[in-house]
Amino acid sequence: MSTIKILHFSDFHLDAKHEKEAEQLVSKMIGAIRKDGIVVDLIIFSGDMIDKGGAGYGDIMKAFAKFKEIVIDKLISSLDLSPDRFIFTFGNHDSLIKPRDEATDMAIDAKLTSEKNILDFKGANDADPYYLDRQKSARKFRDTYYKNALPKESLEITPFQANFKLDINGIKVGITSLNTSWRCSKNDKGKLVLGLWQIIDSEKFISDCDFKIAVGHHHPIAMKEFEQKDFSIMLSKHYDLYLCGHTHSPYIELRKPSGWLMDVTASGMLNANICEDNSEYKNGFQIIEIDTSKRDFDIIEYTQKGYDDFSVSNIRHEHIPNDQDDAKIIMKAEQRAQKAEAMLNSFVKKSVLAPFIPLDDFIKFFECKYEFISNAIIDQIISRLQTAQDEIRFLALSGMGKTRIIW
């Protein structure tokens, strides 16, 4: 068997006031999975286990313990999985952020302006990584859970990322739990960084795996601008699938910053969110079925129907091209470009409204289905221009209809 089925969800935000709703939410998720006869091989949770650093519990470790009881233990027992089949990462709400941290955060943020600066900052504070204190409890919970769930040879834990090696249906799966939240603060928009060493340092541990997954709480676009592109490229070079959350809204994209990468963002599964009316932010989860031999992905999205049960709201199929497919795609793109250039040269040589091409020819050539809809104002201008004797100069913003008028 070359298939893996993953249950992916995110942003549970467990709080003490809504434990009953949390239990019901997990039960309904399990009910939907069982009803559709899905056999889950792996569960991946992409951050925000608890809400606001466990404030409602008075003790953050009590909050994490309750998340384990209500969510982790319930899911793995109901879906007949062992503890090592539940993989999670940290979210911003899993940190204990104090008001006095704000000044320190501002000072650190000013230093982190390049990848080199991030690495230098980390190196200078290796002996006393004070800036990670906010995640101290989250790391304790993570480290204790996995050291009890996995043998040493299948686990690599650092203060930032954690790596796992699992055998699932005869497929050697490597998973990196990236810490995208270590720079989270109360006002962190545009201030987050990953530190690409998390990916680089993980490469060796999972190098012998057949299929590689990275999970983080944030999408690369949430990082500082200088890191966004390289983060995406590094993910696509070293992993087949990236799972994240944070936005509370689902997003799926097959992209190729370098190698092909299946990029999946989960809906929120907020335990206090059962009455959400906005369809974009309704509670949901995903079942991701991967055929590793065919490089096929089937992503089934479940959304909470009304305020009650979960049902399938979307099914998405994607295929990761192999090297031969890539070559065909590139060749077709080159052929289209050559054809376009030849056609453009032909039009120019014929001096057909040079340098303009009749729109009917342009649309037909580029196989577009667009139609220019009549507009009373533009049509009136065209009528006046048709009888004009003077030279006319057009000044307008892009997309305002200059080409339409000229033609």
Buried (B, 14 or more C-beta within 10 A) or exposed (E): EBBBBBBBBBBBBBBBEBBEBBBBBBEBBBEBBEEEEBEBBBBBBBBBBBBBBBBBBEEBEBBBBBBBEBBBBBBBEBBEBEBBBBBBBBBBBBBBBEEEBEEBBEEBBEEBEEBEBBEEBBEEEEEEBEBBBBBBBBBEBBBEBBEEBBEEEBBBBEBBBBBBBBEBEEBBBBBBBBBBBBBBBEEBEEBBBBBBBBBEBBBEBBEEBBBBBBBBBBBBEBBBEBBBEBBBBBBBEBBBBBBBBBBBBBEBEBEBBEBBBBBBBBBBBBBBBBEBEEEEBBBBBBBBBBBBEEBBBBBBBBBBBEEEEBEEBEEBEBBBBEEEEBEEEEEEEEEEEEEEEEBBEEBEEEEEEEEEBEBEEBBEBEEEEEEEEEEEEBEEBBEEEEEEEEEEEEEEEEEEBEBBBEB
